[in-house]
Amino acid sequence: IATAHADYDIDEIQRELHRDVLLMQKPFGREEIFQLARTLCQSWDTRFALAELNRSLEKRVGQRTRELEASQQLRKKAEIIAGLGSWEWDLKTDVLSVSEEWRAIHGTDDEVRTGAAISRLLQADPPFPDTPEALTDSGVSEHWITRADNGEHRCMAMQGEAVLVGGQLVRVVGYTQDITVRKQIEEERERLLMAVEQTGDMIVITDTTPHILYVNKAYEKISGYTREEVYGKNPCILKSGVHDRDFYQKMWQTLEQGKGWEGRLINVRKDGSQYNEHMTITPVFNAAGACVNYISVSRDITRELEMEELNQHLEEQNRQ
């Protein structure tokens, strides 16, 4: 036994054997001795089997613990990269537990708080949903909050998911993400779009083909075409025929060299009437330095030229 199970305490095995040998020295019959021997072997086999099972279970628990720790570390890294903070609201204890990243983006050190106070959390505007049903039914909601550490206003996206046990709602789990930068970019884009839409200059954005991707309201007003009519078309739809082939070739040679072009053109509206415009075309480059778009900004100068011509005519008359 000691040889077959070298992992065990030899002294303990010897003490057990000594006790059983002493028992065997008593005047037992042959069958009793064999029965005692079989019982002894079965007892040791059971102990060794249980010990082996225990080692196997300990190994599995250790492996599962390491996997769980690795998973938690991976989730923590993912939360940091994505700017996500996870939370869990236990409805039985009314306790809201939050992750380390959640605390970081909200500027607080509190790991747990009363779940019922979520609507007042960090002076949220609008307030966070304060019932489990509202949290799980509202989808992704956006809230401006005041950070607890420095009073900074940040925008958070929040979503919760119900956890049911036996058909009963027992807790709500979810995430909060800091989307302040995204909101600032969206607001800046909205302001830029409003400025572009309201300016009196015609603005056209094309790809490098060139096909029209965008025109503003001033383009629609001056040219007579709607943006739906010109989308995907070549800007040459306004070509009047006044300028020769060489004029446009020089324009495109300048643009293809990555330079901007500026000049005067005579174009034609949808109704066939001509107008004069002063145009600036600028190439747009991506991060790799490749030209991806062209933006043209032009102004209708027909009235200005007419006024110049009239003033010149009056000056000539005065001189005569």
ZANUFI-98499 format. One record per residue (C-alpha): residue number from 1; residue in three letters; chain; x negated, y negated, z negated. Coordinates in steps of 0.05 Angstrom, whole numbers, padded with zeros to 5 digits. Layout:
<pts>
{NUM,'Ala','A',{X,Y,Z}} ...
</pts>
This chain:
<pts>
{1,'Ile','A',{00000,00000,00000}} {2,'Ala','A',{-00056,-00048,-00018}} {3,'Thr','A',{-00090,-00034,00049}} {4,'Ala','A',{-00026,-00042,00090}} {5,'His','A',{-00006,-00107,00055}} {6,'Ala','A',{-00071,-00143,00044}} {7,'Asp','A',{-00034,-00210,00037}} {8,'Tyr','A',{-00008,-00192,-00032}} {9,'Asp','A',{-00039,-00196,-00101}} {10,'Ile','A',{-00080,-00132,-00109}} {11,'Asp','A',{-00080,-00138,-00185}} {12,'Glu','A',{-00004,-00141,-00186}} {13,'Ile','A',{00001,-00080,-00142}} {14,'Gln','A',{-00048,-00042,-00186}} {15,'Arg','A',{-00007,-00060,-00249}} {16,'Glu','A',{00056,-00035,-00216}} {17,'Leu','A',{00023,00030,-00195}} {18,'His','A',{-00007,00041,-00263}} {19,'Arg','A',{00062,00034,-00296}} {20,'Asp','A',{00093,00083,-00247}} {21,'Val','A',{00036,00132,-00254}} {22,'Leu','A',{00045,00132,-00329}} {23,'Leu','A',{00118,00148,-00319}} {24,'Met','A',{00099,00205,-00272}} {25,'Gln','A',{00054,00236,-00327}} {26,'Lys','A',{00117,00253,-00366}} {27,'Pro','A',{00144,00323,-00358}} {28,'Phe','A',{00188,00311,-00297}} {29,'Gly','A',{00209,00364,-00249}} {30,'Arg','A',{00183,00368,-00177}} {31,'Glu','A',{00246,00337,-00147}} {32,'Glu','A',{00246,00281,-00199}} {33,'Ile','A',{00174,00264,-00182}} {34,'Phe','A',{00189,00261,-00107}} {35,'Gln','A',{00251,00219,-00120}} {36,'Leu','A',{00210,00171,-00162}} {37,'Ala','A',{00158,00166,-00107}} {38,'Arg','A',{00212,00152,-00055}} {39,'Thr','A',{00243,00099,-00099}} {40,'Leu','A',{00175,00067,-00110}} {41,'Cys','A',{00161,00065,-00035}} {42,'Gln','A',{00230,00037,-00020}} {43,'Ser','A',{00222,-00016,-00073}} {44,'Trp','A',{00156,-00039,-00044}} {45,'Asp','A',{00182,-00036,00027}} {46,'Thr','A',{00240,-00081,00007}} {47,'Arg','A',{00195,-00130,-00028}} {48,'Phe','A',{00148,-00133,00032}} {49,'Ala','A',{00207,-00142,00080}} {50,'Leu','A',{00235,-00199,00038}} {51,'Ala','A',{00167,-00232,00034}} {52,'Glu','A',{00158,-00226,00109}} {53,'Leu','A',{00227,-00255,00120}} {54,'Asn','A',{00211,-00312,00073}} {55,'Arg','A',{00147,-00328,00111}} {56,'Ser','A',{00185,-00326,00177}} {57,'Leu','A',{00238,-00374,00150}} {58,'Glu','A',{00185,-00421,00122}} {59,'Lys','A',{00151,-00421,00190}} {60,'Arg','A',{00216,-00437,00226}} {61,'Val','A',{00234,-00491,00177}} {62,'Gly','A',{00165,-00522,00185}} {63,'Gln','A',{00171,-00520,00261}} {64,'Arg','A',{00241,-00550,00259}} {65,'Thr','A',{00217,-00604,00211}} {66,'Arg','A',{00160,-00623,00258}} {67,'Glu','A',{00208,-00624,00318}} {68,'Leu','A',{00256,-00668,00279}} {69,'Glu','A',{00200,-00716,00259}} {70,'Ala','A',{00176,-00719,00331}} {71,'Ser','A',{00247,-00733,00355}} {72,'Gln','A',{00256,-00788,00304}} {73,'Gln','A',{00190,-00820,00324}} {74,'Leu','A',{00211,-00816,00397}} {75,'Arg','A',{00278,-00848,00382}} {76,'Lys','A',{00243,-00902,00342}} {77,'Lys','A',{00197,-00918,00401}} {78,'Ala','A',{00256,-00918,00449}} {79,'Glu','A',{00293,-00966,00403}} {80,'Ile','A',{00234,-01013,00400}} {81,'Ile','A',{00224,-01012,00476}} {82,'Ala','A',{00298,-01023,00491}} {83,'Gly','A',{00308,-01072,00434}} {84,'Leu','A',{00362,-01025,00405}} {85,'Gly','A',{00381,-01018,00332}} {86,'Ser','A',{00423,-00958,00312}} {87,'Trp','A',{00472,-00957,00255}} {88,'Glu','A',{00521,-00908,00221}} {89,'Trp','A',{00583,-00925,00181}} {90,'Asp','A',{00603,-00870,00132}} {91,'Leu','A',{00678,-00881,00122}} {92,'Lys','A',{00681,-00837,00060}} {93,'Thr','A',{00629,-00877,00021}} {94,'Asp','A',{00641,-00942,00061}} {95,'Val','A',{00566,-00949,00069}} {96,'Leu','A',{00533,-00976,00132}} {97,'Ser','A',{00462,-00947,00143}} {98,'Val','A',{00418,-00982,00194}} {99,'Ser','A',{00352,-00964,00229}} {100,'Glu','A',{00286,-01000,00222}} {101,'Glu','A',{00294,-01033,00291}} {102,'Trp','A',{00364,-01057,00272}} {103,'Arg','A',{00334,-01092,00212}} {104,'Ala','A',{00279,-01121,00255}} {105,'Ile','A',{00324,-01152,00307}} {106,'His','A',{00371,-01180,00253}} {107,'Gly','A',{00316,-01206,00209}} {108,'Thr','A',{00337,-01169,00146}} {109,'Asp','A',{00305,-01117,00100}} {110,'Asp','A',{00370,-01086,00076}} {111,'Glu','A',{00373,-01012,00096}} {112,'Val','A',{00444,-01001,00072}} {113,'Arg','A',{00503,-01046,00063}} {114,'Thr','A',{00578,-01042,00052}} {115,'Gly','A',{00611,-01025,00117}} {116,'Ala','A',{00672,-01068,00102}} {117,'Ala','A',{00628,-01129,00104}} {118,'Ile','A',{00610,-01119,00177}} {119,'Ser','A',{00657,-01174,00201}} {120,'Arg','A',{00619,-01224,00160}} {121,'Leu','A',{00551,-01197,00178}} {122,'Leu','A',{00501,-01251,00193}} {123,'Gln','A',{00555,-01303,00209}} {124,'Ala','A',{00573,-01267,00273}} {125,'Asp','A',{00612,-01308,00325}} {126,'Pro','A',{00661,-01280,00344}} {127,'Pro','A',{00663,-01236,00280}} {128,'Phe','A',{00644,-01163,00287}} {129,'Pro','A',{00704,-01114,00288}} {130,'Asp','A',{00719,-01097,00215}} {131,'Thr','A',{00757,-01031,00224}} {132,'Pro','A',{00733,-00964,00252}} {133,'Glu','A',{00788,-00965,00304}} {134,'Ala','A',{00768,-01034,00328}} {135,'Leu','A',{00695,-01015,00331}} {136,'Thr','A',{00707,-00953,00374}} {137,'Asp','A',{00762,-00984,00419}} {138,'Ser','A',{00728,-01050,00435}} {139,'Gly','A',{00675,-01021,00482}} {140,'Val','A',{00612,-01064,00487}} {141,'Ser','A',{00624,-01130,00452}} {142,'Glu','A',{00578,-01191,00449}} {143,'His','A',{00567,-01233,00388}} {144,'Trp','A',{00522,-01292,00370}} {145,'Ile','A',{00491,-01282,00302}} {146,'Thr','A',{00446,-01321,00255}} {147,'Arg','A',{00382,-01283,00236}} {148,'Ala','A',{00377,-01274,00161}} {149,'Asp','A',{00302,-01291,00158}} {150,'Asn','A',{00295,-01355,00200}} {151,'Gly','A',{00366,-01378,00217}} {152,'Glu','A',{00353,-01368,00292}} {153,'His','A',{00415,-01356,00335}} {154,'Arg','A',{00412,-01292,00376}} {155,'Cys','A',{00462,-01257,00420}} {156,'Met','A',{00476,-01183,00405}} {157,'Ala','A',{00512,-01130,00445}} {158,'Met','A',{00547,-01078,00401}} {159,'Gln','A',{00583,-01012,00413}} {160,'Gly','A',{00609,-00958,00366}} {161,'Glu','A',{00630,-00886,00376}} {162,'Ala','A',{00677,-00846,00332}} {163,'Val','A',{00654,-00781,00299}} {164,'Leu','A',{00711,-00733,00285}} {165,'Val','A',{00711,-00672,00238}} {166,'Gly','A',{00772,-00628,00241}} {167,'Gly','A',{00808,-00682,00281}} {168,'Gln','A',{00794,-00734,00226}} {169,'Leu','A',{00752,-00797,00236}} {170,'Val','A',{00696,-00791,00185}} {171,'Arg','A',{00643,-00839,00210}} {172,'Val','A',{00625,-00888,00266}} {173,'Val','A',{00557,-00889,00298}} {174,'Gly','A',{00532,-00941,00347}} {175,'Tyr','A',{00478,-00988,00369}} {176,'Thr','A',{00463,-01063,00371}} {177,'Gln','A',{00419,-01094,00424}} {178,'Asp','A',{00388,-01163,00426}} {179,'Ile','A',{00409,-01191,00494}} {180,'Thr','A',{00391,-01264,00480}} {181,'Val','A',{00340,-01268,00537}} {182,'Arg','A',{00389,-01237,00586}} {183,'Lys','A',{00443,-01286,00565}} {184,'Gln','A',{00396,-01345,00572}} {185,'Ile','A',{00377,-01321,00643}} {186,'Glu','A',{00451,-01312,00660}} {187,'Glu','A',{00468,-01381,00635}} {188,'Glu','A',{00409,-01412,00672}} {189,'Arg','A',{00431,-01377,00735}} {190,'Glu','A',{00502,-01402,00726}} {191,'Arg','A',{00477,-01474,00718}} {192,'Leu','A',{00433,-01466,00780}} {193,'Leu','A',{00491,-01437,00820}} {194,'Met','A',{00537,-01494,00798}} {195,'Ala','A',{00484,-01545,00819}} {196,'Val','A',{00474,-01511,00886}} {197,'Glu','A',{00549,-01506,00898}} {198,'Gln','A',{00563,-01579,00880}} {199,'Thr','A',{00505,-01612,00917}} {200,'Gly','A',{00521,-01651,00981}} {201,'Asp','A',{00463,-01618,01018}} {202,'Met','A',{00473,-01555,01059}} {203,'Ile','A',{00437,-01496,01029}} {204,'Val','A',{00426,-01430,01066}} {205,'Ile','A',{00390,-01368,01041}} {206,'Thr','A',{00369,-01315,01091}} {207,'Asp','A',{00328,-01252,01092}} {208,'Thr','A',{00266,-01248,01136}} {209,'Thr','A',{00305,-01220,01196}} {210,'Pro','A',{00335,-01273,01190}} {211,'His','A',{00407,-01258,01169}} {212,'Ile','A',{00448,-01305,01126}} {213,'Leu','A',{00458,-01281,01054}} {214,'Tyr','A',{00487,-01344,01023}} {215,'Val','A',{00514,-01412,01042}} {216,'Asn','A',{00541,-01465,00994}} {217,'Lys','A',{00604,-01507,00998}} {218,'Ala','A',{00569,-01564,01033}} {219,'Tyr','A',{00551,-01517,01090}} {220,'Glu','A',{00623,-01496,01097}} {221,'Lys','A',{00647,-01569,01096}} {222,'Ile','A',{00597,-01595,01147}} {223,'Ser','A',{00592,-01535,01195}} {224,'Gly','A',{00665,-01515,01192}} {225,'Tyr','A',{00647,-01442,01180}} {226,'Thr','A',{00666,-01404,01117}} {227,'Arg','A',{00614,-01363,01081}} {228,'Glu','A',{00652,-01300,01100}} {229,'Glu','A',{00646,-01318,01174}} {230,'Val','A',{00571,-01329,01173}} {231,'Tyr','A',{00549,-01275,01124}} {232,'Gly','A',{00500,-01229,01159}} {233,'Lys','A',{00496,-01274,01220}} {234,'Asn','A',{00435,-01309,01248}} {235,'Pro','A',{00430,-01384,01231}} {236,'Cys','A',{00425,-01397,01305}} {237,'Ile','A',{00501,-01396,01309}} {238,'Leu','A',{00495,-01471,01298}} {239,'Lys','A',{00446,-01479,01356}} {240,'Ser','A',{00468,-01536,01402}} {241,'Gly','A',{00422,-01521,01461}} {242,'Val','A',{00390,-01589,01456}} {243,'His','A',{00323,-01561,01432}} {244,'Asp','A',{00282,-01518,01478}} {245,'Arg','A',{00250,-01450,01465}} {246,'Asp','A',{00183,-01481,01448}} {247,'Phe','A',{00214,-01521,01391}} {248,'Tyr','A',{00239,-01459,01355}} {249,'Gln','A',{00176,-01419,01369}} {250,'Lys','A',{00133,-01472,01334}} {251,'Met','A',{00182,-01471,01276}} {252,'Trp','A',{00176,-01396,01267}} {253,'Gln','A',{00101,-01396,01276}} {254,'Thr','A',{00096,-01443,01217}} {255,'Leu','A',{00143,-01401,01174}} {256,'Glu','A',{00108,-01335,01190}} {257,'Gln','A',{00043,-01366,01166}} {258,'Gly','A',{00076,-01374,01098}} {259,'Lys','A',{00083,-01449,01105}} {260,'Gly','A',{00145,-01492,01099}} {261,'Trp','A',{00176,-01528,01158}} {262,'Glu','A',{00209,-01596,01159}} {263,'Gly','A',{00242,-01633,01217}} {264,'Arg','A',{00305,-01659,01250}} {265,'Leu','A',{00354,-01618,01290}} {266,'Ile','A',{00417,-01629,01329}} {267,'Asn','A',{00466,-01573,01313}} {268,'Val','A',{00538,-01559,01332}} {269,'Arg','A',{00597,-01549,01286}} {270,'Lys','A',{00650,-01495,01293}} {271,'Asp','A',{00695,-01544,01329}} {272,'Gly','A',{00640,-01558,01381}} {273,'Ser','A',{00621,-01628,01356}} {274,'Gln','A',{00547,-01643,01347}} {275,'Tyr','A',{00514,-01671,01286}} {276,'Asn','A',{00443,-01690,01265}} {277,'Glu','A',{00410,-01659,01205}} {278,'His','A',{00344,-01665,01169}} {279,'Met','A',{00322,-01595,01148}} {280,'Thr','A',{00269,-01565,01103}} {281,'Ile','A',{00256,-01489,01106}} {282,'Thr','A',{00216,-01457,01051}} {283,'Pro','A',{00191,-01384,01048}} {284,'Val','A',{00205,-01346,00984}} {285,'Phe','A',{00152,-01295,00961}} {286,'Asn','A',{00159,-01236,00913}} {287,'Ala','A',{00109,-01217,00858}} {288,'Ala','A',{00067,-01178,00909}} {289,'Gly','A',{00060,-01240,00952}} {290,'Ala','A',{00106,-01216,01008}} {291,'Cys','A',{00157,-01262,01039}} {292,'Val','A',{00227,-01237,01023}} {293,'Asn','A',{00272,-01296,01037}} {294,'Tyr','A',{00278,-01364,01069}} {295,'Ile','A',{00315,-01422,01038}} {296,'Ser','A',{00337,-01481,01080}} {297,'Val','A',{00361,-01547,01052}} {298,'Ser','A',{00390,-01595,01103}} {299,'Arg','A',{00426,-01662,01102}} {300,'Asp','A',{00474,-01689,01152}} {301,'Ile','A',{00442,-01754,01177}} {302,'Thr','A',{00489,-01768,01234}} {303,'Arg','A',{00518,-01830,01201}} {304,'Glu','A',{00449,-01855,01182}} {305,'Leu','A',{00424,-01849,01253}} {306,'Glu','A',{00487,-01884,01279}} {307,'Met','A',{00476,-01940,01229}} {308,'Glu','A',{00403,-01946,01250}} {309,'Glu','A',{00423,-01948,01323}} {310,'Leu','A',{00475,-02001,01308}} {311,'Asn','A',{00426,-02044,01269}} {312,'Gln','A',{00376,-02039,01326}} {313,'His','A',{00430,-02060,01375}} {314,'Leu','A',{00448,-02120,01332}} {315,'Glu','A',{00375,-02141,01325}} {316,'Glu','A',{00367,-02139,01400}} {317,'Gln','A',{00429,-02181,01410}} {318,'Asn','A',{00403,-02231,01359}} {319,'Arg','A',{00336,-02236,01394}} {320,'Gln','A',{00372,-02251,01460}} 
</pts>
